[in-house]
Amino acid sequence: MNKLSGKNILITAGAQGIGEAITRHFIDSGANVAIHYFSSADTANQLKEYAASKGVKAIAVSGDLTKETDANAMVEKTVEALGGLDILINNAGSLVARRLLNEMDTEFWHKVMDINLTSMMFVTRAASAYLAKNDNSGIINLASLAGRKGGHPGSLVYSTSKGAILTFTRALASELGPQGIRVNAVAPGLILGTSFHNTHTTKESADETTRGIPIQRAGNADDVARAVLYLASEYDGFITGATLDINGGVYNM
């Protein structure tokens, strides 16, 4: 992972759950980080202090990435503070709430789609010109096992948006490849210890899911962070348009 030393990384939602673990792993690898947050200001500032203790640059940037102006401003602040951009981690997203089809209203559908998908497009569009200035750069998008299998009841719009991210990743890999930008995704399964599952998954549901995992344990945020770092370190490699499944063997097609 010393290939990441001195690289400039932008992590959306980088101060919460999986995002926090990703940020810490990049800092430990000697990378400079821009930590986007929406409501986790205290953790973002703690991560800045952690980066300073490791001798790398870090900034914390707040913003609502469903707003095009906020997404653009975040990228601009990142480039200004770090001096460039090598790798983008599109981690921001949320289930928001569980709703079945017959409970779905148009406003909720668009809200979840905007949080998970439209915001990713805004950030990627703003960042792509800076990524293209490098001979090699990378984008890693956070999808989900739900985008593969459809998720549990009540996750219809979330699962749909995460499935779209898989296609978004493949399409961008083709479009941005000639500019030296590799685009990949990770699709985590049951990752416990995060606010996502603390909020939206009951203990009974988690236990039942875990029993069906071949390696007989749930994942944790570090499991995902290590995979993201691997793909990020392959900014000059031959992997693009791929999705790395992180689910303990639940989905193996």
N, C-alpha and C positions, 0 to 999 in steps of 0.2 A: 504493500500500500504506500510505499515511499514515493510512488509515481504521483501521488496527490499532494505532496509537499509543495507549498507555494501556489497551488491552484486556487482560483477564486470561485466559490460555490454559493449559489442562492438556493435556500431551502424554504419553500412556502409552508406555513404552519409548522415552523421549525422549533417551536418552544412547547410542544404538547405531544404526549404519547409517543407514537412511532417517530414523529418529526424531531422530538427532543433527542431520542436515541441516535437518529441519523446525524443530527448536528454534533453531538458529542463525539461520535466516531470520526467525523471529518476533522474536527479540532484535534483529536488524538493523532490523526494522520498528517498533521502539519498544514492543513488547508486553511485559507482565509474564508470566513463565512459571513453571509448576510442572512440574518435570522428574521424571517417574516413572522408576525404574530397578529392575531385579531383581538384576543382577550387575555393572553397570557404574558402580560408585560413583566411581571416579577420574574418568571422563569427565563424570559428572553434576556433580561438584564443579568441574571445569574450566569447564563451561558456566555455573555460578553465577558464577565469577570473570569470565567473559566478559560476562555480563549486567551485573555491577557496573561494568565498564569502560565500558559503554554507557549507564549511568545508569538501568537498569530493574531492577525487582524480580525475584528468582528464588529458588525453593526447590527442593531435591532431596528426593524422597520415595521410599523403598524400599517394596516390597511384592510379595506373590504374589497377583496379581489373580484367580487361580482360587479364591481364598478370599474369600468375601463380606465378611468383617470387614476384610480388608486393603483391599479396593476402597472400602468405605465410609469407612475411616479416611483413605485417600489424598485423597478428595474433601473431607472435613472439614478436613484440614490445608491443602489448597489454598485453600479459601475463607477460612479463618482468617488465613492468611499474606498473601494477595493482596487480601482484602476483597470478593471476589465471584468469579463465573465467567461469562465471556462466550462462550467457545468451547472445545469439547472435541474433541481429536484422539485417536481410538481407533486407536492404531498397534500395540499389543502383539500378537504372534503368532509362530508358529513352525511349520515343517514337522516338527521334532523328528528324524525319520528317514524314509527311504524304505522303504515296505512295500507289497507287492502284496496283493491280496485274500486269497490263500491263505496269507499270512503274518500276517494281521491277527488280533490277539486283542482281546478286549473292553476290556481295560485300556488298551491303546494307543489304540484308537478314542476312548474317553472322554477320555483325556489330551489329545489334540490338539484335540478339540472344545471342551474346557474352556478350553484356552489361547487358542484363536482366537475362539470364539463366546460361551461362557458368561461368560467374563471381561468381554467387551464389554457384555453385558447388565447385569452387576453394576455396572460403572462408569457406564454410561449411566443406569441407574435411579437411582443415587445422585446423579448430577450434574443430572438433569433438573429437579428442584425449584429449584435455584439458577439454572439457565439460564432458567427460566420467569419469574424475577423481573425480567428485562430486557425492554424492549420488543422487542428483536431479539437473537437469539443463534444460534449454529450448532454443528453436530456434523459432523465429517468422519471417515468410517470408512475404514480401509485394507483394501481387498479385494485382488484379484489377477487377472491374466489367466488364471490357473489356474481361477478361479471362473467364467470365461467359457467356456474351451475344454476344461477337464478336466485340464490339466497333463500332465506327463511321467509315465511309468510309476513307480509307487511313491509317488505323491502323492495317492492316492485320498481319504484322509480330509482332508488339507489342502485339496485342491481343493473337496471337498464343503462344508467349513466356510466357505471363501471365497465359494462360490456362495451360501451361506445369508446371508452378510453383505450381498450385493446385495439380497436380499429383505427382510432386516432393515432396511436403509436405506429402502427404499420404504415399508414398513409404518410405520416411525417417522415418516417425513415426513408421512404422513396423520394419524397420531395426535397428533404434537406441533406440527403446523403452527398450529392454533388458539391455541397458547400462545406463538406468536412464535418458535418454534425451527425453523430450517431444517436438514435432514439430507441430506447428500450423501456420496458415496463416490468414491474413486479406485481404479483397478485397474491397478497397474504390471505391465509385462511383465518382460523380462530387464533387471534393474538390477544391473550389476556393481560391484565394489568394496565390497560389503557382506559381513558375516559369513555371512549367509544363503546367498548363492551361493558364497562361499569354502568353505563347509562342505558344501553339498548339490549343487553343480553342477560337473562336471568341465570342464576347459578345452576338451576335445574337444566336449562337449555345447554349451558356450557359443558356440564358434566355429561350429558347425553352425546353431544358432539364429540367430546374428547374420547369417549368410549369407542367411537367409530374411526378414530385416527390410527393408522397402522403402527406408528411408533409410540402410541399410548401416552401422548402428552400434548397439551396445547402449546402454541408458540408464544414467544415474548417479543418485545420491541427490538431487542438486540438481534434476534434471528433475522428480522427484516433489515435492520440497519447494515448488517454485514453483507447481505446480498446487494443492497443499494451501493455500498462502497465498492464491491467487486465490479459491478457494471460501470460505475463512475470511473474506476481506474482503467477500464478498457476503452477510454476515449479515443485511443489510437489503434484499436483492435479491429476485429472482423465481425463483431456481434452488433447487429442493428435490426430493428423491427421485431425483436424477440420479447417474449414475456417469460419471466422466471417465476414459477409457481412455488410458493412457500407455505405448505399446508400439511406437512407431515405424511404425505402420501394419500390424502383423501381424494384428490383429483390427479390422475396420472395418465390421461389420454394424450 
